[in-house]
Amino acid sequence: VSLLVRNLPYDATVEEIRTAFEEYGEVRDVYIPKDYHTKRPKGFAFVEFPDPREAELAEDKLDKTRLCGVEVSVQVAKQKRKDPSFFQQGRGG
């Protein structure tokens, strides 16, 4: 189960995010998407848990709390994370 973490500062690190979420269970992956052209973080991240119960607990405990110095929004991601190659494909037109 992937959680979407919004409102992250641009200087947030994978390690900071992982540390916060590991308090609630095993974290399989943390991914901070970056803009394809500028290579800057987009201000959100995906945190993947193998156990749905641990993901739910993390969502409940961390939503609307301070992480990396700001209040973040945490919710179950509605879509699967896109592979970086998805963003490199031409769109035509």
N, C-alpha and C positions, 0 to 999 in steps of 0.2 A: 504494500500500500504506500502510495506517495502522498506526502503532504506538501502543499504549496505555502511558502512563507513569503509574505509580501511586506513591503515598506522597509526593506533592509537598506542600510547605508551602502554606498558604493564601495567602501573599503572593508566591508564584512568579509571574513575569511571562512573557508570550508571548515577549518579547525574550530573556530568559535561556534559555528552553527552545530557542528557534530557534537561538541562538548555539551552544549545546552540540551540537545535532544537525546543524547545517550543516557541522561538521568532517568529516562522513561523506558528504555529498552535498547535492544540491538539495532544499530543503524547500519543498513546495507550500503547506502550511498548518499552523498550530498553533492548536488550539482547546482552551480551558480551560472545561469545562462549569460552570455556576453553578446553584445551587439556585433554583428558580423563585420561591419566596416570599421567601427571605432575600437573594437576589442574591449570596451568598457563594460563592466557588469550592468545588468538591467535593473537591479534593485529588488530582485526576488530570487528565490531558490526553491529547489525540490529536495525533500528529505525522504528517503525510501526506507521503510521498515519491512522486514520479512513477516512480522507478526501483526495482524490487523488490530489486535487488542492493545498492543503497545503504541501503535500509531494513534489510535483513538485517545489513549491516555495522554500522549504528548500534545495532541491537538487541544484537548480539554485544559491541560495545565499551562500551555504556552501561548494560547490565543490571547491577544490583548495584553501581553506582558512585555517587559523591556528586554530586548536582545540586541547586543552590539550597540547599546546606547540609545535605542529608539523603541517605540511601541510597535510591535509587529502584529500582523494578522496571520493566523495559521488555520488552514482548512484542508480537507481532503481534496487532492487534485482531481479535477473532473476529467481531464484527458491525460493520456500517457505522455511522458516526456518525449519530445521530438529529438531524433538523432541529428547531430550537427549537419550532416549531409543534406537533410531536409531543407535547411535554410540556404544551401549553396546552389540548389537546383534553379534553373531558369524558370520563369513563370510564363514566358511567352507573351504575345500581345503586342 
